[in-house]
């Protein structure tokens, strides 16, 4: 079983990937691959980080 995202990736990295996606510098597939997430998981994390930023 994979570790949870907050345990396997630095918070700054996750924030940078989400910010880069929102700036349309990478697409969803690239963001998911970088974070090791499914599309559904990625959008949940995107919403979570968007609420704080």
C-alpha positions as CSV (number, residue, x, y, z in Angstrom):
1,X,0.0,0.0,0.0
2,X,1.3,3.5,-0.9
3,X,2.0,6.1,1.7
4,X,-0.4,8.9,1.9
5,X,0.5,11.9,-0.2
6,X,1.3,14.2,2.7
7,X,3.8,11.5,4.0
8,X,5.5,10.8,0.7
9,X,5.8,14.3,-0.9
10,X,6.8,17.6,0.6
11,X,4.0,20.1,1.0
12,X,5.8,22.7,-1.1
13,X,6.1,20.3,-4.0
14,X,2.4,19.5,-4.0
15,X,1.6,23.2,-3.8
16,X,3.9,23.9,-6.7
17,X,2.4,21.2,-8.9
18,X,-1.1,22.5,-8.2
19,X,-0.1,26.1,-8.8
20,X,1.6,25.2,-12.0
21,X,-1.6,23.3,-13.1
22,X,-3.7,26.3,-12.3
23,X,-1.4,28.5,-14.3
24,X,-1.9,26.1,-17.2
25,X,1.8,25.3,-17.5
26,X,1.1,21.6,-17.2
27,X,-2.0,19.5,-17.9
28,X,-4.0,17.3,-15.6
29,X,-2.2,14.1,-16.8
30,X,1.2,15.6,-16.0
31,X,0.1,16.8,-12.6
32,X,-1.4,13.4,-11.7
33,X,1.8,11.7,-12.8
34,X,4.0,14.1,-10.8
35,X,2.0,13.5,-7.7
36,X,1.2,9.8,-8.3
37,X,-2.5,10.5,-8.0
38,X,-5.6,9.4,-9.9
39,X,-7.7,12.2,-11.5
40,X,-10.3,12.1,-8.7
41,X,-7.6,12.2,-6.0
42,X,-5.9,15.1,-7.8
43,X,-9.0,17.2,-8.0
44,X,-9.7,16.5,-4.3
45,X,-6.3,17.8,-3.4
46,X,-6.6,20.7,-5.7
47,X,-9.8,21.8,-4.0
48,X,-8.2,21.3,-0.6
49,X,-5.2,23.5,-1.4
50,X,-7.4,26.1,-3.2
51,X,-9.4,26.6,0.0
52,X,-6.3,27.7,1.8
53,X,-4.8,29.8,-1.0
